[in-house]
Amino acid sequence: MALGAMVGACKEPPKPATQPAVATTAPTRFEYSKIYMGMRTRLVVYASDETTAVNACRAAFDRVGKVDDVASDYRKDSELMQLCATAATKPVALSDDLFTLLTEAQKLSELSHGSFDVTVGPYVQLWRRARKEKALPKPEEIEAAGKLVGWQKLQIDPVTRTAHLAVAGMKLDLGGIAKGYAGDCAIQVLREHGITSALFEAGGDIVTSDAPPGTDGWKIELVDAGPDMPQSLTVHNVAVSTSGDTMQFVEIGGKHYSHVVDPHTGIGLTSRSMATIVAPKGLWSDPLSKPATMLSAEELAELLKKYPGIKAYVRVLK
C-alpha cells in the first residue's frame, strides 16, 4: 500500500447481536474489513462494546457498498456504467452520490486545467491491458481513445441534476475520487451510530474522525518520505490520500510507467513521483493527490489555494 495506518489484524463484522452487550468503562478498539471497490476496505473504531461496533460498522460498510454500486467502472449494472451507455443520446438523471462525485470532479478538472479528468476511462482501459500484457498501447489506440477523452465532453446540469456525454463511447472512471468519498460517507454513518473515533482505509485513501482514546491522533506513515519530510503524520478529523507508482506500475522496455495516466497525453506517468494530500475530507484528498504528481510546485500551490485546509507532501522517487 502507498499509505498505512498503524493497526492490527482484520476481520469481517459478525452478524449483529440481538442482545446489547455490557458497556465497558473505556472504549475498546475493534477492526473489520470487507471487499469493496476491488480492494480490501478497513474500518477501525473505538466503541463502548462489541454490539455497538458491529452494528455501526455494518451500517458503514453498507454505505460504502452503495457508493460502489454507483461508481464502479467494473460492473455493467453500476449507475456510472449505465450513464456511459445512455448519456450520449439524452441527459440522464443522477443520484445524489453520482451528482456529488461528478460535480466535484468537473470542478477540479477545470481548476487543474485537465490534470484530473474522469473521462480518461478509454485511456485507463488501454493501460490496464498494458500492465497485464507488458506491452505499450499502440499509437493509433491512444489516438482513438483520445477522441473520447476530455472533461469538457462531460456536461452536468446543476438545475436538472443530469449528465450528458458529448460523444458516444465515452467511459468515465471514478477510481480517482470514489474511495475518498466513500470514506467520508462511512465516517458520517459511524458518527450517526455514536462512533466518534474511527478510521476508514481503502488502498491509498484514509479518512479519520476523532483521535483514538488517550492519543493525539491516528499515526499514518509516509512511504518513501524524503529527508526534509516527516516520516509519519499524526492526524484526526481529516482525510489523507497518497498517489504514485510505488505499487501500481508497469516496466516496459526498461521504462517505468505509473498506473496514473496523464489525461493530456494518454500515457502512464514516468516522472516517478508520489504525493500525499491531507484535507478536511476524502472528496478532496483523493482526487487532489493525482494532479499533485503531475503539476509543478508553482502550479500545485496555485491549485491548492482553491481548497482551504490542505497540506501537500510531494516527493520524487529514484
C-alpha positions in Angstrom: 0.0 0.0 0.0 1.1 3.6 -0.6 -0.1 4.6 2.8 -0.8 2.6 6.0 -2.3 3.2 9.4 -0.7 1.6 12.5 -3.4 -1.0 13.1 -3.6 -4.8 13.5 -5.5 -7.8 12.3 -8.8 -7.5 10.4 -12.0 -9.5 10.2 -15.5 -9.0 8.8 -18.1 -7.8 11.3 -20.1 -10.7 12.8 -23.9 -10.7 12.5 -25.5 -8.0 14.5 -26.1 -9.1 18.1 -29.7 -9.4 19.3 -28.9 -8.6 22.9 -26.9 -5.5 23.9 -23.5 -6.2 25.5 -22.5 -4.7 28.8 -20.6 -1.5 28.2 -17.0 -1.3 29.3 -15.6 1.6 31.3 -13.4 2.7 28.4 -13.8 2.5 24.6 -12.4 -0.7 23.1 -10.7 -0.9 19.7 -12.4 -3.0 17.0 -11.3 -3.6 13.4 -13.2 -5.1 10.5 -12.7 -5.4 6.7 -14.7 -6.2 3.6 -14.0 -6.1 -0.1 -15.4 -3.1 -1.9 -14.2 -1.2 -5.0 -12.0 -4.1 -5.9 -9.9 -3.9 -2.7 -9.9 -4.6 1.0 -11.7 -1.8 2.8 -11.0 -1.4 6.5 -12.8 0.2 9.4 -11.1 0.7 12.8 -13.3 2.0 15.5 -13.4 2.6 19.3 -16.7 1.7 20.9 -18.1 1.0 24.3 -18.9 -2.6 23.4 -18.8 -5.1 20.5 -22.5 -4.8 19.7 -22.2 -1.1 19.1 -19.1 -1.6 17.0 -20.6 -4.4 14.9 -23.9 -2.6 14.2 -22.2 0.7 13.4 -19.6 -0.9 11.1 -22.2 -3.0 9.3 -24.1 0.2 8.5 -20.9 2.0 7.4 -19.9 -0.9 5.1 -23.4 -0.9 3.7 -23.0 2.8 2.8 -19.6 2.1 1.2 -21.3 -0.7 -0.8 -23.9 1.8 -2.1 -21.1 4.2 -3.3 -19.6 1.2 -5.0 -22.9 0.4 -6.7 -23.0 3.9 -8.1 -19.4 4.5 -9.0 -17.9 1.1 -10.2 -16.5 1.0 -13.7 -16.0 -2.8 -13.5 -19.7 -3.6 -13.1 -22.1 -3.1 -16.1 -25.0 -2.6 -13.8 -23.5 0.3 -11.8 -25.1 3.7 -12.2 -21.9 5.0 -13.7 -21.8 2.4 -16.5 -25.5 2.9 -17.2 -24.8 6.6 -17.6 -21.9 5.8 -20.0 -24.2 3.5 -22.0 -27.1 6.1 -22.5 -26.0 9.6 -21.7 -24.7 10.3 -25.2 -28.2 10.1 -26.6 -30.0 12.1 -23.9 -29.4 13.7 -20.5 -29.5 11.2 -17.7 -30.8 11.9 -14.2 -28.1 11.5 -11.4 -28.5 10.1 -7.9 -27.2 12.3 -5.1 -24.0 10.3 -4.9 -23.1 10.4 -8.6 -24.1 14.1 -8.8 -21.7 14.9 -6.0 -18.9 12.9 -7.4 -19.2 14.2 -11.0 -19.7 17.8 -9.9 -16.6 17.8 -7.7 -14.6 16.1 -10.4 -15.6 18.7 -13.0 -14.7 21.5 -10.6 -11.2 20.0 -10.1 -10.8 19.3 -13.8 -11.3 23.0 -14.6 -9.1 24.3 -11.8 -6.3 21.8 -12.7 -6.5 22.6 -16.4 -7.5 19.0 -17.1 -4.8 17.3 -15.0 -7.6 15.5 -13.2 -10.2 14.1 -15.6 -12.8 11.4 -15.0 -13.4 10.9 -18.8 -10.0 9.1 -19.0 -11.7 5.7 -19.0 -10.7 4.8 -22.5 -7.0 5.5 -21.7 -7.3 3.6 -18.4 -8.6 0.5 -20.2 -5.6 0.6 -22.5 -3.1 0.8 -19.6 -4.9 -1.9 -17.6 -4.2 -4.2 -20.6 -0.6 -2.8 -20.9 0.1 -3.8 -17.3 -1.3 -7.2 -17.9 0.5 -7.9 -21.2 3.6 -5.9 -20.5 3.2 -4.1 -23.9 2.6 -0.4 -24.6 -0.6 0.6 -26.2 -0.2 1.3 -29.9 -0.1 5.0 -31.0 -3.3 4.5 -33.1 -5.0 3.1 -30.0 -4.0 6.1 -27.9 -5.2 8.4 -30.7 -8.6 6.7 -31.0 -9.1 6.7 -27.2 -8.2 10.4 -27.1 -11.2 11.3 -29.2 -13.4 10.0 -26.3 -11.5 11.8 -23.6 -11.8 15.4 -22.4 -13.6 16.8 -19.3 -15.4 19.4 -21.4 -17.2 16.5 -23.1 -19.0 15.7 -19.8 -21.8 18.2 -19.2 -23.5 18.5 -15.9 -26.7 20.5 -15.4 -26.9 21.6 -11.8 -30.5 22.6 -12.1 -31.9 19.4 -13.5 -29.1 17.3 -11.9 -28.5 15.5 -15.1 -25.4 14.5 -17.1 -24.8 14.4 -20.9 -21.9 12.9 -22.8 -20.9 14.7 -25.9 -19.5 11.7 -27.7 -20.9 8.1 -27.9 -18.5 5.5 -26.5 -17.1 7.7 -23.7 -16.1 5.8 -20.5 -16.0 7.6 -17.1 -13.6 6.4 -14.4 -14.2 7.5 -10.8 -11.3 5.5 -9.4 -9.5 8.7 -8.5 -12.3 10.1 -6.3 -14.8 7.5 -5.2 -12.7 5.9 -2.5 -12.2 9.2 -0.7 -15.9 10.0 -0.9 -16.8 6.5 0.3 -14.6 7.2 3.3 -16.4 10.4 4.1 -19.7 8.5 3.9 -18.5 5.7 6.2 -17.2 8.1 8.8 -20.6 10.0 8.7 -22.6 6.8 9.3 -20.3 5.8 12.2 -20.9 9.2 13.8 -24.6 8.7 13.4 -24.2 5.4 15.3 -22.3 7.1 18.1 -18.8 6.2 17.0 -16.7 9.3 17.2 -13.2 7.8 17.0 -12.7 5.9 13.7 -10.5 5.3 10.7 -11.5 4.2 7.2 -8.9 2.9 4.7 -9.2 1.7 1.1 -5.9 1.5 -0.7 -4.1 4.8 -0.5 -7.0 6.6 0.9 -7.7 7.2 4.6 -10.4 9.2 6.3 -10.4 9.7 10.1 -12.6 11.1 12.8 -11.6 11.8 16.4 -8.2 10.5 17.7 -8.1 7.1 19.5 -8.6 7.5 23.2 -5.5 8.7 25.1 -3.7 9.7 21.9 -3.0 12.8 19.8 -4.3 11.2 16.7 -4.0 8.3 14.2 -0.4 7.7 13.1 0.0 7.4 9.4 3.3 6.6 7.9 4.6 8.3 4.7 6.1 5.8 2.3 9.3 6.9 0.6 9.4 10.1 2.6 12.2 12.5 1.7 14.9 13.7 4.0 13.1 17.1 4.5 9.7 15.5 5.2 8.1 13.9 8.2 8.3 10.1 8.3 4.8 9.9 9.7 1.7 12.1 10.3 -0.5 12.1 13.4 -3.9 13.2 12.4 -7.6 13.3 13.3 -10.8 14.6 11.6 -9.0 14.7 8.2 -8.5 12.6 5.1 -5.1 11.5 3.9 -4.6 10.2 0.3 -1.4 9.1 -1.5 -0.9 8.6 -5.2 2.2 7.4 -7.0 3.7 4.4 -8.6 5.2 2.5 -5.6 2.7 -0.3 -6.0 0.8 0.1 -9.3 3.1 0.4 -12.3 4.5 -1.5 -15.3 8.0 -1.6 -16.6 8.2 -1.9 -20.4 11.4 -1.5 -22.4 13.3 -0.5 -19.3 10.9 2.4 -18.7 8.7 2.8 -15.6 5.1 3.7 -16.3 2.7 4.6 -13.5 -0.9 3.5 -13.2 -1.8 7.2 -13.1 -2.5 8.3 -16.7 -1.9 11.8 -17.9 -5.2 12.9 -19.4 -3.4 15.2 -21.8 -1.3 12.5 -23.4 -2.9 9.2 -22.6 0.4 7.9 -21.3 1.1 6.5 -17.9 3.3 8.9 -15.9 7.0 8.4 -16.0 8.0 11.1 -13.6 8.4 8.7 -10.6 6.8 10.9 -8.1 4.4 10.4 -5.1 2.1 12.9 -3.5 0.3 12.8 -0.1 -2.6 15.2 0.4 -4.1 15.9 3.8 -7.5 17.6 3.5 -10.7 18.1 5.5 -12.5 15.4 3.5 -11.7 12.5 1.3 -13.8 14.0 -1.5 -10.8 16.5 -1.8 -7.8 14.5 -0.7 -8.4 11.5 -3.1 -8.7 13.5 -6.4 -6.1 16.2 -5.5 -3.4 13.5 -5.0 -3.5 12.8 -8.7 -2.7 16.2 -10.2 -0.2 16.7 -7.4 2.0 14.1 -9.1 1.8 15.9 -12.4 1.9 19.7 -11.7 4.9 21.8 -11.0 5.3 23.1 -7.4 4.1 26.5 -8.5 1.0 25.1 -10.3 0.2 22.9 -7.4 0.5 25.8 -4.9 -1.9 27.8 -7.1 -4.4 25.0 -7.3 -4.4 24.3 -3.5 -5.3 28.0 -2.9 -8.8 27.0 -4.1 -9.1 24.3 -1.4 -8.8 25.6 2.2 -7.1 23.5 4.9 -4.9 21.4 2.5 -1.4 20.2 3.1 0.6 18.5 0.4 3.7 16.4 0.6 5.3 15.6 -2.8 8.5 13.6 -3.3 10.4 12.5 -6.4 11.4 8.8 -6.3 14.7 7.4 -7.6 
